[in-house]
Amino acid sequence: ADYKAEMAGKPATNGIFSSRVEGEAASAKSSPTLYPTTDRTSSMTYPSSYTSTKLNAIGGDNWRVLGDWITWDVEVPADGYYNISMRAKQSTVRGMYSNRIVYVDGEVVFDELKQTIFSYSADWQLVTLGNKDESFEFYLEKGVHTIEDAISGASDIIAEIISDNPEIRKELRIKMERNAVL
């Protein structure tokens, strides 16, 4: 509610804009085990090939350590409100879901982003950030923005408790990555 009030009166986006950022084109990640992989389960995965190996996904079974995160850069063409969707597959633990924290430009702008759920499915699914009632609209200014997806865990909770400042949380994550402890 605070974010919506703060953004009230900002200009709306003119027209429809869609940008595709490939998962394997991450700009930063917390671990060397989060590397591009091959997925041949769907012809919708790009690039797709049944005859040759194409790096077309990231994380997979390796993305399961609490606090691990991947960041992508997204460029928007104009100031305005945007929905953020991700093509995801959580097929590691049948019947369970993966809980993530999603940061936009280093901040959790909606409380619900602290518990972004990726449900179990053997198939790829399109996940639009939001809650059961609505898709969230993020006000972004023209230029490059970061989207960070982190597995919820003790390190993120500790970082959130220690500081609401995204720079301090970033430093804590760097320290954890370097030393494997907080």
C-alpha positions as CSV (number, residue, x, y, z in Angstrom):
1,A,0.0,0.0,0.0
2,D,2.9,2.4,0.8
3,Y,4.4,1.8,-2.6
4,K,1.2,2.4,-4.4
5,A,0.6,5.7,-2.5
6,E,4.2,6.8,-3.2
7,M,3.8,6.0,-7.0
8,A,0.3,7.6,-7.3
9,G,0.2,10.2,-10.0
10,K,3.2,8.9,-11.9
11,P,2.6,8.8,-15.7
12,A,1.2,5.6,-17.2
13,T,3.1,3.7,-19.9
14,N,2.0,4.5,-23.4
15,G,1.4,1.4,-25.5
16,I,2.4,-2.2,-24.9
17,F,6.0,-3.2,-24.3
18,S,7.4,-6.7,-24.0
19,S,11.0,-7.5,-23.3
20,R,12.6,-11.0,-23.2
21,V,15.6,-11.5,-21.0
22,E,17.0,-15.0,-21.3
23,G,17.5,-16.7,-17.9
24,E,21.0,-17.8,-18.8
25,A,21.9,-14.2,-19.4
26,A,22.1,-13.4,-15.7
27,S,24.1,-10.2,-14.8
28,A,25.1,-11.6,-11.4
29,K,24.7,-14.7,-9.2
30,S,25.6,-15.8,-5.7
31,S,27.3,-19.0,-6.6
32,P,29.3,-20.6,-9.4
33,T,26.9,-23.6,-9.2
34,L,24.2,-21.4,-10.7
35,Y,25.3,-21.8,-14.3
36,P,23.5,-22.0,-17.6
37,T,22.0,-25.4,-18.3
38,T,20.2,-27.2,-21.1
39,D,16.5,-27.9,-21.0
40,R,14.9,-30.1,-23.7
41,T,11.5,-30.6,-22.1
42,S,9.8,-27.9,-24.2
43,S,10.1,-26.6,-27.7
44,M,9.0,-23.2,-26.2
45,T,12.4,-23.0,-24.4
46,Y,14.7,-20.7,-26.5
47,P,17.0,-21.6,-28.0
48,S,15.6,-25.1,-28.6
49,S,17.2,-28.1,-30.3
50,Y,16.6,-31.8,-29.9
51,T,19.8,-32.6,-31.8
52,S,22.4,-30.2,-30.2
53,T,23.1,-28.9,-26.8
54,K,21.8,-25.3,-26.2
55,L,22.3,-23.4,-23.0
56,N,18.7,-22.2,-22.5
57,A,18.0,-22.2,-18.8
58,I,19.8,-21.4,-15.5
59,G,19.8,-22.9,-12.0
60,G,17.8,-26.0,-12.3
61,D,18.5,-28.6,-9.5
62,N,21.5,-26.5,-8.4
63,W,19.3,-23.6,-7.3
64,R,18.3,-24.9,-3.9
65,V,20.7,-23.4,-1.4
66,L,19.0,-21.0,1.0
67,G,20.1,-17.4,0.2
68,D,21.2,-18.2,-3.4
69,W,20.2,-15.5,-5.8
70,I,20.4,-14.6,-9.5
71,T,20.1,-11.1,-10.9
72,W,19.0,-10.0,-14.4
73,D,19.2,-6.6,-16.0
74,V,16.0,-5.4,-17.8
75,E,15.9,-2.3,-20.0
76,V,12.6,-0.4,-20.3
77,P,12.1,2.2,-23.1
78,A,10.0,4.7,-21.1
79,D,8.9,5.8,-17.7
80,G,5.8,4.0,-16.6
81,Y,4.1,1.1,-14.9
82,Y,5.2,-2.5,-15.8
83,N,4.2,-6.0,-14.9
84,I,7.0,-8.5,-14.4
85,S,6.6,-12.1,-15.5
86,M,9.0,-15.0,-15.4
87,R,9.0,-18.3,-17.2
88,A,9.8,-20.8,-14.5
89,K,9.8,-24.5,-13.7
90,Q,10.0,-25.9,-10.2
91,S,10.0,-29.7,-10.7
92,T,12.6,-30.6,-8.1
93,V,10.3,-31.6,-5.2
94,R,6.9,-33.1,-6.2
95,G,4.0,-31.5,-4.5
96,M,6.0,-28.7,-2.9
97,Y,6.7,-25.1,-3.9
98,S,9.8,-23.0,-4.0
99,N,9.6,-19.8,-2.0
100,R,11.6,-16.8,-3.3
101,I,12.2,-13.2,-2.5
102,V,12.1,-10.9,-5.5
103,Y,14.0,-7.6,-5.4
104,V,13.4,-4.8,-8.0
105,D,16.4,-2.5,-8.1
106,G,17.5,-3.9,-4.8
107,E,14.3,-3.4,-3.0
108,V,11.3,-5.5,-2.0
109,V,8.6,-3.0,-3.1
110,F,5.6,-5.1,-2.1
111,D,5.6,-7.3,1.1
112,E,4.2,-10.2,-1.0
113,L,7.5,-10.3,-2.9
114,K,9.1,-11.7,0.3
115,Q,7.1,-14.9,-0.4
116,T,6.9,-15.3,-4.1
117,I,5.8,-18.9,-4.7
118,F,6.8,-21.0,-7.6
119,S,4.4,-24.1,-7.5
120,Y,5.5,-27.6,-8.4
121,S,5.0,-28.4,-12.0
122,A,6.7,-30.8,-14.4
123,D,6.0,-28.1,-17.1
124,W,7.2,-24.6,-17.6
125,Q,4.8,-21.9,-16.2
126,L,4.5,-18.2,-16.7
127,V,4.6,-16.5,-13.3
128,T,3.5,-12.9,-13.1
129,L,4.5,-11.1,-9.9
130,G,1.4,-10.4,-7.9
131,N,-1.1,-11.9,-5.4
132,K,-4.3,-13.8,-5.9
133,D,-6.2,-10.6,-6.6
134,E,-3.9,-8.7,-8.9
135,S,-0.7,-8.5,-10.9
136,F,1.7,-5.9,-9.4
137,E,2.5,-2.8,-11.4
138,F,6.0,-1.6,-10.9
139,Y,6.8,2.0,-11.7
140,L,10.1,2.0,-13.6
141,E,11.9,4.9,-15.2
142,K,13.5,4.6,-18.6
143,G,16.7,2.7,-18.5
144,V,18.2,-0.5,-17.0
145,H,16.8,-2.0,-13.9
146,T,17.7,-5.1,-11.9
147,I,15.4,-8.0,-11.0
148,E,16.8,-10.4,-8.4
149,D,15.3,-13.7,-7.5
150,A,16.6,-15.2,-4.2
151,I,15.7,-18.4,-2.4
152,S,14.1,-17.4,0.9
153,G,16.2,-18.5,3.8
154,A,17.9,-17.5,7.0
155,S,20.5,-15.2,5.3
156,D,17.8,-13.1,3.6
157,I,15.7,-12.9,6.7
158,I,18.8,-11.9,8.8
159,A,19.7,-9.3,6.1
160,E,16.1,-7.9,6.1
161,I,16.1,-7.7,9.9
162,I,19.5,-6.0,10.0
163,S,18.7,-3.3,7.5
164,D,16.0,-2.0,5.1
165,N,18.9,-0.4,3.2
166,P,19.4,-2.3,-0.1
167,E,23.2,-1.3,-0.1
168,I,23.7,-2.9,3.3
169,R,21.8,-6.0,2.3
170,K,23.9,-6.2,-0.9
171,E,27.1,-6.0,1.2
172,L,25.8,-8.7,3.5
173,R,25.2,-11.0,0.5
174,I,28.7,-10.3,-0.8
175,K,30.2,-11.1,2.5
176,M,28.1,-14.3,2.7
177,E,29.1,-15.3,-0.8
178,R,32.8,-14.7,-0.1
179,N,32.9,-16.4,3.3
180,A,29.9,-18.7,3.2
181,V,28.8,-17.2,6.5
182,L,27.2,-14.0,7.6
